[in-house]
Amino acid sequence: MVNLYKSNNDEEINVVPQDLLNMMNRMFRPTYWTRNDIRNLLKETWKLNPQNNGLTYIRYDLDFAGIFYQNNSVGRYFTIKKDFILNKRVEMLN
């Protein structure tokens, strides 16, 4: 996720659990995570809340060359701020 922020110079991104699952499967060896596991991580562990309604957002996809590109999508997305991810990264490294 840090690479996504660096490549796009965004301060926050909007994602649905399926977006994160797709990115993880492209970036890493396929794991045993499911969309519900990611949703639980976002809601219960990270205490993030999705939008109340399905709204339009910019979805980031990863091509086979490892480059992020944008698509328009609709969904009940979670907003994840850059500072939040950087703090989580520091916590994981400690």
Backbone as CSV, one residue per row, in Angstrom:
resi,resn,N_x,N_y,N_z,CA_x,CA_y,CA_z,C_x,C_y,C_z
1,MET,0.824,-1.194,0.000,0.000,0.000,0.000,0.863,1.250,0.000
2,VAL,2.023,1.183,0.639,2.911,2.341,0.639,3.326,2.660,-0.794
3,ASN,3.596,1.626,-1.590,3.966,1.841,-2.993,2.845,2.518,-3.769
4,LEU,1.624,2.190,-3.464,0.481,2.814,-4.129,0.444,4.306,-3.831
5,TYR,0.659,4.674,-2.576,0.666,6.090,-2.218,1.827,6.808,-2.899
6,LYS,3.000,6.179,-2.930,4.169,6.806,-3.551,3.977,6.999,-5.048
7,SER,3.391,6.021,-5.710,3.254,6.105,-7.166,2.208,7.125,-7.600
8,ASN,1.242,7.420,-6.753,0.155,8.323,-7.136,0.155,9.656,-6.400
9,ASN,1.030,9.825,-5.427,1.092,11.059,-4.638,-0.255,11.435,-4.030
10,ASP,-1.019,10.445,-3.634,-2.310,10.680,-2.992,-2.145,10.671,-1.479
11,GLU,-2.980,11.423,-0.793,-2.979,11.436,0.666,-3.957,10.422,1.243
12,GLU,-4.889,9.957,0.413,-5.824,8.925,0.833,-6.306,8.170,-0.397
13,ILE,-6.698,6.920,-0.172,-7.268,6.119,-1.251,-8.580,5.530,-0.763
14,ASN,-9.413,5.184,-1.707,-10.685,4.532,-1.414,-10.630,3.134,-1.996
15,VAL,-10.950,2.138,-1.179,-10.886,0.747,-1.629,-12.057,-0.041,-1.063
16,VAL,-12.439,-1.061,-1.801,-13.345,-2.079,-1.278,-12.481,-3.306,-1.016
17,PRO,-12.909,-4.218,-0.155,-12.083,-5.387,0.165,-11.617,-6.169,-1.063
18,GLN,-12.449,-6.275,-2.085,-12.052,-7.017,-3.287,-10.863,-6.353,-3.989
19,ASP,-10.794,-5.018,-3.961,-9.657,-4.311,-4.555,-8.357,-4.716,-3.867
20,LEU,-8.373,-4.742,-2.536,-7.172,-5.115,-1.788,-6.797,-6.568,-2.028
21,LEU,-7.780,-7.438,-2.084,-7.516,-8.850,-2.345,-6.872,-9.028,-3.723
22,ASN,-7.379,-8.327,-4.727,-6.801,-8.405,-6.068,-5.359,-7.916,-6.083
23,MET,-5.081,-6.809,-5.383,-3.712,-6.286,-5.317,-2.782,-7.269,-4.628
24,MET,-3.236,-7.836,-3.514,-2.397,-8.795,-2.787,-2.072,-10.006,-3.649
25,ASN,-3.045,-10.494,-4.384,-2.817,-11.665,-5.222,-1.896,-11.359,-6.394
26,ARG,-1.859,-10.119,-6.842,-0.945,-9.732,-7.919,0.468,-9.491,-7.396
27,MET,0.571,-8.930,-6.186,1.875,-8.550,-5.652,2.594,-9.700,-4.961
28,PHE,1.848,-10.603,-4.386,2.435,-11.680,-3.600,1.921,-13.015,-4.096
29,ARG,2.553,-14.043,-3.620,2.064,-15.383,-3.923,0.641,-15.490,-3.385
30,PRO,-0.256,-16.126,-4.125,-1.642,-16.221,-3.630,-1.695,-16.741,-2.194
31,THR,-2.497,-16.081,-1.401,-2.610,-16.419,0.015,-3.975,-17.028,0.286
32,TYR,-4.193,-17.341,1.521,-5.474,-17.917,1.922,-6.405,-16.868,2.504
33,TRP,-6.138,-15.600,2.227,-7.018,-14.533,2.665,-8.259,-14.530,1.793
34,THR,-9.365,-14.177,2.389,-10.606,-14.020,1.632,-11.046,-12.560,1.712
35,ARG,-12.027,-12.222,0.920,-12.572,-10.866,0.952,-13.135,-10.549,2.335
36,ASN,-13.755,-11.525,2.988,-14.293,-11.307,4.338,-13.187,-11.101,5.360
37,ASP,-12.056,-11.796,5.202,-10.918,-11.575,6.100,-10.442,-10.127,6.002
38,ILE,-10.351,-9.630,4.788,-9.902,-8.251,4.586,-10.930,-7.273,5.134
39,ARG,-12.202,-7.542,4.915,-13.258,-6.674,5.457,-13.179,-6.643,6.989
40,ASN,-12.970,-7.798,7.621,-12.846,-7.845,9.081,-11.619,-7.083,9.557
41,LEU,-10.520,-7.171,8.831,-9.323,-6.412,9.183,-9.619,-4.915,9.135
42,LEU,-10.249,-4.470,8.074,-10.555,-3.048,7.926,-11.529,-2.559,8.995
43,LYS,-12.585,-3.333,9.257,-13.631,-2.887,10.179,-13.288,-3.130,11.642
44,GLU,-12.835,-4.326,11.971,-12.668,-4.687,13.379,-11.279,-4.362,13.920
45,THR,-10.252,-4.642,13.149,-8.892,-4.406,13.629,-8.491,-2.945,13.456
46,TRP,-8.734,-2.403,12.271,-8.327,-1.031,11.981,-9.411,-0.016,12.313
47,LYS,-10.613,-0.466,12.658,-11.732,0.409,13.057,-12.109,1.430,11.974
48,LEU,-12.069,1.008,10.712,-12.506,1.859,9.607,-13.951,1.528,9.264
49,ASN,-14.675,2.501,8.764,-16.073,2.294,8.384,-16.252,2.543,6.895
50,PRO,-17.048,1.697,6.235,-17.302,1.933,4.813,-18.332,3.042,4.625
51,GLN,-18.439,3.519,3.400,-19.479,4.489,3.058,-20.843,3.848,3.277
52,ASN,-21.826,4.652,3.602,-23.174,4.131,3.850,-23.857,3.648,2.580
53,ASN,-23.555,4.275,1.458,-24.174,3.920,0.180,-23.085,3.585,-0.829
54,GLY,-23.466,2.915,-1.886,-22.535,2.678,-2.971,-22.282,3.976,-3.719
55,LEU,-21.058,4.460,-3.681,-20.692,5.717,-4.322,-19.578,5.475,-5.336
56,THR,-19.395,6.421,-6.244,-18.326,6.331,-7.227,-16.996,6.663,-6.565
57,TYR,-15.966,5.898,-6.893,-14.630,6.156,-6.377,-13.603,5.758,-7.432
58,ILE,-12.358,6.179,-7.223,-11.261,5.802,-8.111,-10.674,4.501,-7.585
59,ARG,-10.752,3.452,-8.400,-10.194,2.146,-8.027,-8.809,2.033,-8.642
60,TYR,-7.874,1.527,-7.865,-6.520,1.299,-8.355,-6.348,-0.181,-8.643
61,ASP,-5.856,-0.462,-9.829,-5.539,-1.829,-10.223,-4.052,-1.904,-10.502
62,LEU,-3.542,-3.105,-10.520,-2.122,-3.345,-10.743,-1.980,-4.170,-12.006
63,ASP,-1.192,-3.661,-12.971,-1.017,-4.439,-14.199,0.122,-5.444,-14.015
64,PHE,0.389,-6.234,-15.042,1.390,-7.292,-14.923,2.814,-6.754,-14.813
65,ALA,3.029,-5.493,-15.173,4.348,-4.873,-15.035,4.539,-4.270,-13.643
66,GLY,3.517,-4.346,-12.801,3.608,-3.810,-11.448,3.303,-2.326,-11.356
67,ILE,2.627,-1.788,-12.355,2.287,-0.367,-12.383,0.809,-0.204,-12.015
68,PHE,0.548,0.760,-11.128,-0.825,1.035,-10.717,-1.506,1.916,-11.756
69,TYR,-2.747,1.624,-12.045,-3.544,2.470,-12.921,-4.930,2.636,-12.316
70,GLN,-5.629,3.692,-12.754,-6.909,4.066,-12.155,-8.081,3.666,-13.036
71,ASN,-9.157,3.277,-12.384,-10.439,2.999,-13.024,-11.534,3.606,-12.164
72,ASN,-12.615,4.001,-12.769,-13.787,4.433,-12.003,-14.581,3.206,-11.600
73,SER,-15.088,3.218,-10.388,-15.872,2.099,-9.895,-16.931,2.626,-8.931
74,VAL,-17.855,1.754,-8.561,-18.914,2.106,-7.612,-18.921,1.059,-6.513
75,GLY,-19.015,1.493,-5.265,-19.081,0.548,-4.164,-19.114,1.255,-2.826
76,ARG,-19.287,0.466,-1.783,-19.245,0.989,-0.406,-17.798,0.905,0.059
77,TYR,-17.012,1.876,-0.318,-15.568,1.842,-0.113,-15.154,2.318,1.278
78,PHE,-13.949,1.907,1.645,-13.287,2.372,2.855,-12.271,3.429,2.428
79,THR,-12.143,4.500,3.185,-11.125,5.512,2.924,-9.952,5.245,3.858
80,ILE,-8.763,5.087,3.265,-7.554,4.811,4.040,-6.571,5.944,3.785
81,LYS,-6.198,6.649,4.837,-5.284,7.783,4.717,-3.832,7.301,4.717
82,LYS,-2.992,8.056,4.030,-1.571,7.725,3.910,-0.909,7.658,5.289
83,ASP,-1.186,8.633,6.151,-0.590,8.650,7.492,-0.971,7.412,8.292
84,PHE,-2.192,6.949,8.131,-2.663,5.754,8.832,-1.820,4.542,8.432
85,ILE,-1.586,4.370,7.131,-0.796,3.234,6.644,0.655,3.355,7.083
86,LEU,1.213,4.554,7.041,2.597,4.731,7.480,2.744,4.399,8.960
87,ASN,1.764,4.764,9.781,1.801,4.416,11.204,1.682,2.914,11.410
88,LYS,0.818,2.256,10.642,0.683,0.795,10.742,1.973,0.110,10.327
89,ARG,2.636,0.660,9.323,3.910,0.087,8.866,4.963,0.171,9.966
90,VAL,5.028,1.314,10.638,5.980,1.484,11.741,5.666,0.502,12.863
91,GLU,4.385,0.323,13.185,3.985,-0.635,14.222,4.434,-2.045,13.868
92,MET,4.296,-2.412,12.598,4.678,-3.761,12.175,6.188,-3.966,12.245
93,LEU,6.960,-2.909,11.983,8.416,-3.026,11.993,8.977,-3.065,13.408
94,ASN,8.229,-2.568,14.372,8.708,-2.566,15.771,8.441,-3.865,16.457
